[in-house]
Amino acid sequence: MATDDETRDPMRAFSRAGLLEAARQSVPLAVSVGAYGLVFGVLARQAGLSLAEAALMSGTVYAGTAQFVVLGLWVHPLPVATIALTTLAVNLRFLLMGASLRPWLAHLSPLRAYGSAFFLGDESWALTTRAFEAGTRNEAFLLGSGLTISLTWLGATIGGHSLGGLLRDPAQWGLDFASTAVFAALLVGLRKGTADLLPWAMAAAVALVVAHVVPGTWYIPAGGVAGSVLGAVRHAR
């Protein structure tokens, strides 16, 4: 029997098939995220977080960059306001990512749209964007990818914390570079042509300048906004 989504528009669906296909395509990314999650688990233990605290952070916050930054602020008493402001600054990029997916997800119910967006991450966003631009019209793709990667992140956090005594220096094994490497590879797949190079270059240049001038992690949203604005201006011409 056809679902409501399939009856509404045969070119669009929110089905188990899309969920499973996204999970399958996300496995290679999940492996690299798992390596990165091990690093977070190890460092969380070294910072004094209990296993329950580390797992709760990865399960609810689910934002690797922000979580690593917060570890540097994890002292007692906790500077709650500083942690909240820093997390906001680091995660502002998700507003841009969510907005970029709206053309494909605008027809979803609020429950499905925001439920899928909860599991939005750098890797799942890149994979979903590439899949939609390639013609995928199953709107469960973001949820399937996000669930696969977030569960891997949570499991790796628990594993890293548990094995923290054995992996005292994750950088020695190159695990600290896993996330950077996989996202660089995803960017290559997202590139449509030379027209993309200018917005990417602008984003990188602005991020580098802001990183040297403004304390903290404001270079992340600054670079994202600069690149997005330039891309929007070029697209409007």
C-alpha positions in Angstrom: 0.0 0.0 0.0 1.4 3.4 -0.9 2.3 5.8 1.9 0.7 9.3 2.1 4.0 10.7 0.8 4.0 8.5 -2.3 0.4 9.3 -3.0 1.1 13.0 -2.8 4.0 13.0 -5.1 5.4 9.8 -6.8 8.7 11.5 -7.2 9.0 11.9 -3.4 8.8 9.5 -0.5 9.7 9.0 3.1 10.2 5.2 3.3 12.2 2.5 4.9 13.9 1.9 1.6 15.4 5.4 1.7 16.4 5.0 5.3 18.2 1.8 4.6 19.9 3.1 1.4 21.2 6.1 3.3 22.5 3.8 6.1 24.3 1.7 3.5 26.0 4.7 1.9 26.9 6.1 5.3 29.0 3.1 6.4 32.3 4.4 5.0 31.7 7.7 6.7 30.7 6.1 9.9 34.0 4.3 10.1 35.9 7.6 10.0 33.5 9.2 12.5 34.0 6.2 14.7 37.7 6.9 14.8 37.0 10.5 15.7 34.6 9.4 18.4 37.2 7.2 19.9 39.4 10.3 20.3 36.6 12.2 22.0 35.9 9.3 24.4 39.6 9.2 25.4 39.9 12.9 25.9 36.6 13.1 27.7 37.9 10.6 30.2 41.1 12.5 30.6 39.1 15.7 31.2 37.3 14.1 34.1 33.9 13.2 32.5 32.3 10.0 33.7 31.2 7.4 31.1 27.6 8.5 31.6 28.5 12.2 31.1 30.5 11.5 28.0 27.7 9.3 26.5 25.0 11.8 27.4 26.9 14.6 25.7 27.5 12.6 22.5 23.9 11.4 22.5 22.2 14.8 23.0 24.6 17.4 21.7 26.0 15.3 18.8 28.4 17.9 17.5 32.0 16.8 17.4 33.7 20.1 17.0 31.7 21.7 19.8 32.2 18.8 22.1 36.0 18.9 21.7 35.9 22.7 22.4 33.8 22.2 25.5 36.3 19.7 26.9 38.8 22.5 27.1 36.3 24.4 29.3 35.4 21.5 31.5 36.4 22.7 34.9 34.6 22.9 38.3 32.5 24.8 38.8 31.4 24.6 35.2 31.3 27.9 33.3 27.8 27.3 32.0 27.4 30.6 30.2 30.8 30.3 28.5 30.1 26.8 27.4 26.6 27.7 26.0 28.0 30.7 24.1 30.9 28.8 22.7 28.6 25.9 21.6 26.3 28.4 19.9 29.2 30.0 18.0 30.6 26.6 16.8 27.2 25.2 15.8 25.8 28.2 13.9 26.9 26.5 10.7 24.0 24.1 11.2 21.6 26.9 10.4 23.1 27.2 7.0 23.2 23.5 6.5 19.5 23.1 7.4 18.5 26.0 5.2 20.3 24.5 2.2 18.3 21.3 2.6 14.9 23.0 2.8 14.1 22.8 -0.9 14.1 19.0 -0.5 12.6 18.7 2.9 10.0 21.5 2.9 7.1 19.0 2.2 7.7 16.9 5.3 5.6 17.1 8.4 7.2 19.1 11.3 7.8 15.8 13.1 9.7 14.2 10.2 11.5 17.4 9.3 12.7 18.4 12.7 13.2 14.7 13.8 15.6 14.3 10.8 17.3 17.6 11.4 18.1 16.6 15.0 20.5 14.0 13.5 22.1 16.5 11.1 25.9 16.5 11.1 28.6 17.6 8.8 29.0 14.2 7.2 25.3 13.4 6.9 24.6 16.9 5.4 27.3 16.4 2.8 26.1 12.9 1.9 22.5 13.9 1.8 23.2 17.0 -0.3 25.1 15.0 -2.8 22.4 12.3 -3.0 19.6 14.8 -3.5 21.5 16.7 -6.2 22.1 13.4 -7.9 18.4 12.8 -8.1 17.4 10.9 -4.9 13.9 11.9 -3.9 13.5 9.8 -0.8 13.2 12.3 2.0 14.2 9.7 4.6 17.7 9.8 3.4 18.9 12.5 5.9 17.4 10.5 8.8 19.0 7.3 7.7 22.4 8.8 7.3 22.1 10.9 10.5 21.0 7.9 12.6 23.8 5.7 11.3 26.5 8.2 11.9 25.2 9.5 15.3 24.9 5.9 16.7 28.4 5.3 15.5 29.6 8.5 17.2 27.8 7.5 20.5 29.2 3.9 20.4 32.7 5.2 19.6 32.5 7.7 22.5 31.7 4.9 24.9 34.4 2.7 23.5 37.0 5.4 23.6 36.1 6.3 27.2 36.3 2.6 28.2 39.7 2.1 26.5 41.0 5.5 27.5 43.8 3.9 29.6 45.1 2.2 26.4 44.9 5.1 24.0 46.6 7.9 25.9 47.8 9.7 22.8 45.2 9.4 19.9 47.3 11.6 17.6 50.0 9.0 17.6 47.6 6.8 15.6 46.4 9.5 13.3 42.9 9.3 14.7 42.7 13.1 15.3 42.8 13.7 11.6 40.0 11.3 10.6 37.2 13.8 10.5 39.2 16.4 8.5 40.2 13.8 5.9 36.7 12.4 5.4 35.1 15.9 5.0 37.8 17.0 2.5 36.9 13.9 0.5 33.2 14.7 0.7 33.9 18.3 -0.6 35.5 16.9 -3.7 32.4 14.9 -4.4 30.1 18.0 -3.9 32.1 20.1 -6.3 30.1 20.8 -9.5 32.7 22.8 -11.4 35.1 25.7 -11.3 32.2 28.0 -10.3 32.3 26.4 -6.8 35.9 27.3 -6.2 35.4 31.0 -5.6 32.8 30.6 -2.8 35.0 27.9 -1.2 38.1 30.1 -1.4 36.2 33.0 0.1 35.0 30.9 3.0 38.5 29.6 3.7 40.1 33.1 3.4 37.5 34.7 5.8 37.8 31.8 8.2 41.6 32.1 8.3 41.5 35.9 8.8 38.8 35.7 11.6 40.7 32.9 13.3 43.8 35.2 13.6 41.8 38.3 14.6 38.9 37.1 16.7 39.3 34.8 19.8 37.4 31.6 20.0 35.7 29.7 17.2 33.8 32.5 15.4 35.8 31.7 12.3 33.6 28.7 11.6 30.3 30.6 11.1 32.1 33.6 9.6 33.6 31.4 6.9 30.3 29.7 6.3 28.3 32.9 6.0 30.9 34.5 3.7 31.0 31.6 1.3 27.2 31.2 1.3 26.6 34.9 0.6 29.1 34.9 -2.3 27.5 31.7 -3.7 24.0 33.2 -3.4 25.1 36.4 -5.2 26.7 34.5 -8.0 23.7 32.2 -8.4 21.3 35.1 -8.5 23.1 36.6 -11.6 
